C-alpha cells in the first residue's frame, strides 16, 4: 500500500552546530509524528522527538507557527517537510 505524505511546512533556517531546523508550519505537527524532509539534496525520515517555540518545549504546533525541530541530518532552507499519514 502506498503511504501518503502531507506537506506540513518548509525549512526557513538551519543551525548546523546544534542540528536544529526552523520550520514554518502550514499544518499541525506533534511530537511522535513521522516526517520526511525532502529537497534538492535532502531526503530522509525521522520521528519528531522534540520541538520548541521560543526555547520552550511543546508537544504540538499549529499552522502559522515557526518551530525549532531537532533533525538527524543536515537540512537546507527551502526543503519541504512532509508528515507520513
N, C-alpha and C positions, 0 to 999 in steps of 0.2 A: 504494500500500500504506500502510495506517495504521501510523504508527510507535508504538511502545509507550513508555510512561513508567512509571517505577518510583519510588515515593516513597522517598527516601533520608534525609530529615531535615527539620528545621524551623529557622527563624531564631530565635535567642533574644536576639540583640543586634546593633546596627549602629553602627559607628564612622564617622560621616559624614565627618570630616576626612580620614581615610585610606582610606575606601572599602572597609572590611573588615567582613564579616558573621561573626558567630559562629553556627555551625551545629551543632546537636545531631544526631548521626547515628543512624539506625535500621538503616542498611545500609552496605556499604562504598563508598568513593568513592576514585578515583585521579586523579592529575594526568593530563590528557588527555581525561578523560570530558567529554561534552557534557551540560550540565544546563539545566533550565528552572526559573526561580524564579517562583512564582505566589502571588498573594494578592488581596485586595480591589482594590488599585490597582497591584499589581506584576504584570508579565508580560513576561519577557524570557528570552533564552537566551544562554548563553556557554559557552566551554570552560573547564575548570578549569586555570588557568595555574599557580597556586601555592596551597599551603595549609600551615598551620602548626599545631603543637600546642605551647603554651608557648614561642612565639617560635622554635621550631626548624622548619626546612623539612622537610616529609615528602612522600613520593611516594604513600603510600596510607594511608587511615584506615579504622577499623573501627567496627562498630555499638557505640554507647555512648560513642564519642569525641566530644569537643567541639572543633571545629576553627575556626581563623580562615581565612576564604576571601576572597580579593580579588574584589570584584564590580564590574561595569562600570556598574551603575545603582544608585540608591538602593533599599534593601530595608527592610522593616518587620518588627518582631517578630511571629511567628506565621505569616509567609509560609512556604510549603512548597517544598522543594527536591526536584525530580524528576531522575532520571537518564534520558537518552534511550537506550533499548536497541535 
